[in-house]
Amino acid sequence: MTLNAILKEMRDIPVNRLEELYEYVHSLNPKTKKTENLRKKILSFGGAFSDMNEKDYSAFLNETKKTRTKLFDRKNGI
């Protein structure tokens, strides 16, 4: 099967199904699959801190910022 044969078949796809076709073709790309899997993993953490009150969440964010600064401060020099 050639690319031209596939493109000829695609011309007959109804306009209202083109987005669905695009998403399917896009999903076949190995790079897209990796990106989609990563996106799903990241989104699985959504709402993970929703049971924390604002004060505790704010304290968590501040501590995280301090830790990042200490870990990645280039002045500490390695």
TANOR-V108314 format. One record per residue. N is the residue number from 1. RES is the residue in three letters. PSI is psi in degrees with one decimal (* if undefined). OMEGA is omega in degrees with one decimal (* if undefined). NEAR is the number of other C-alpha atoms within 12 Angstrom. Layout:
BEGIN
N|RES|PSI|OMEGA|NEAR ; N|RES|PSI|OMEGA|NEAR
END
This chain:
BEGIN
1|MET|139.0|-178.6|8 ; 2|THR|164.3|177.5|8 ; 3|LEU|-40.4|179.3|9 ; 4|ASN|-39.9|178.7|10 ; 5|ALA|-41.0|179.0|11 ; 6|ILE|-44.1|179.9|13 ; 7|LEU|-38.0|177.2|12 ; 8|LYS|-42.3|177.9|12 ; 9|GLU|-37.0|-177.7|14 ; 10|MET|-26.1|178.7|17 ; 11|ARG|-25.3|-177.6|14 ; 12|ASP|-1.5|179.5|14 ; 13|ILE|130.8|178.4|16 ; 14|PRO|144.6|-177.2|12 ; 15|VAL|-37.5|-177.8|12 ; 16|ASN|-6.1|178.4|10 ; 17|ARG|1.1|-176.2|14 ; 18|LEU|-38.8|179.3|16 ; 19|GLU|-42.1|177.7|13 ; 20|GLU|-42.5|177.5|14 ; 21|LEU|-44.7|179.7|19 ; 22|TYR|-45.8|-179.2|16 ; 23|GLU|-39.2|179.0|15 ; 24|TYR|-48.9|-180.0|14 ; 25|VAL|-42.7|179.8|16 ; 26|HIS|-36.2|-178.4|18 ; 27|SER|-18.3|-179.8|17 ; 28|LEU|-17.5|-179.8|15 ; 29|ASN|122.3|-178.3|14 ; 30|PRO|-36.9|179.4|12 ; 31|LYS|-41.0|179.1|12 ; 32|THR|-40.6|179.9|16 ; 33|LYS|-44.1|179.2|17 ; 34|LYS|-43.9|-179.6|15 ; 35|THR|-42.7|-179.6|16 ; 36|GLU|-41.5|178.2|18 ; 37|ASN|-42.2|177.9|15 ; 38|LEU|-42.7|178.7|14 ; 39|ARG|-42.9|179.6|14 ; 40|LYS|-40.6|178.8|13 ; 41|LYS|-44.7|179.8|12 ; 42|ILE|-45.5|-178.8|13 ; 43|LEU|-22.3|179.6|12 ; 44|SER|-18.6|178.1|12 ; 45|PHE|-5.4|-179.7|12 ; 46|GLY|129.7|179.0|12 ; 47|GLY|6.4|-176.9|10 ; 48|ALA|-27.6|-178.4|11 ; 49|PHE|14.0|-174.5|15 ; 50|SER|-20.2|-179.8|11 ; 51|ASP|-1.9|177.9|11 ; 52|MET|143.2|174.9|14 ; 53|ASN|166.4|-174.2|11 ; 54|GLU|-38.9|-178.6|12 ; 55|LYS|-47.6|179.9|11 ; 56|ASP|-40.3|-179.9|14 ; 57|TYR|-41.7|177.8|16 ; 58|SER|-43.0|178.4|14 ; 59|ALA|-40.7|177.4|14 ; 60|PHE|-46.6|179.7|16 ; 61|LEU|-43.8|179.3|16 ; 62|ASN|-43.6|179.1|14 ; 63|GLU|-38.5|178.3|14 ; 64|THR|-42.5|178.2|14 ; 65|LYS|-43.1|178.9|15 ; 66|LYS|-44.9|-179.3|14 ; 67|THR|-44.2|178.7|13 ; 68|ARG|-43.3|-179.5|13 ; 69|THR|-44.2|179.4|14 ; 70|LYS|-42.9|-176.8|14 ; 71|LEU|-36.1|-172.4|14 ; 72|PHE|16.6|177.5|13 ; 73|ASP|115.5|-175.6|13 ; 74|ARG|-15.4|179.5|10 ; 75|LYS|-25.6|179.4|9 ; 76|ASN|-17.6|172.2|9 ; 77|GLY|122.6|170.0|8 ; 78|ILE|*|*|7
END
